[in-house]
Amino acid sequence: MLGIAARKIRFGSRFSAGAIQTFDHLHTEIYGNGSIKMGSYNQNRGNLYLVAQNGTLEIGNHCFFNTGCCLTALESIKIGDNCKFGNNLVVVDHDHNYKKIGDAEFISSKIVIGNNVWVGANVTILRGTTIGDDCVIGAGCIIKGNIEPKSKIVQKR
């Protein structure tokens, strides 16, 4: 709880967390107008990186992140309740503007992950993705776009 209290002091209203958080090596970075909001009873198993760079990052209640997960929001990432994430998850709501469309360095669009979603190890979730409630995303998948509720996604080689 000391780590959560220190983050509340450091980031003020840009960081909030509900009751009882069990984090092991939680790294938070908030820049500009960014904010991180977490519900209650969340936990991780080591090295969870939460980055809000002018974006909003919202995590619901009872979510679990295994070792080595990284979520970076330039616009918006919203995760529902009771979600489980495997090792080495990457969630990014932006891409580098390599085509040089306009002056922006990045192109971003929101990510929404519903309730009761299970995501396997080594998954990457890209900008503009919506994952419906009760979905299972298999290990090693790269996800972009709309995933209907109760879907099971496996990408084979």
Stockholm file with secondary structure:
# STOCKHOLM 1.0

chainA/1-157         MLGIAARKIRFGSRFSAGAIQTFDHLHTEIYGNGSIKMGSYNQNRGNLYLVAQNGTLEIGNHCFFNTGCCLTALESIKIGDNCKFGNNLVVVDHDHNYKKIGDAEFISSKIVIGNNVWVGANVTILRGTTIGDDCVIGAGCIIKGNIEPKSKIVQKR
#=GR chainA/1-157 SS CHHHHHHHHHHGGGEEECSCCBCSSEEEEEETTCEEEECSSCEESSCEEEEEESSEEEECSSCEECTTEEEEESSEEEECSSCEECTTCEEESEEECTTCCSSCSEEECCEEECSSCEECTTCEECTTCEECTTCEECTTCEECSEECTTCEECCCC
#=GC SS_cons         CHHHHHHHHHHGGGEEECSCCBCSSEEEEEETTCEEEECSSCEESSCEEEEEESSEEEECSSCEECTTEEEEESSEEEECSSCEECTTCEEESEEECTTCCSSCSEEECCEEECSSCEECTTCEECTTCEECTTCEECTTCEECSEECTTCEECCCC
//
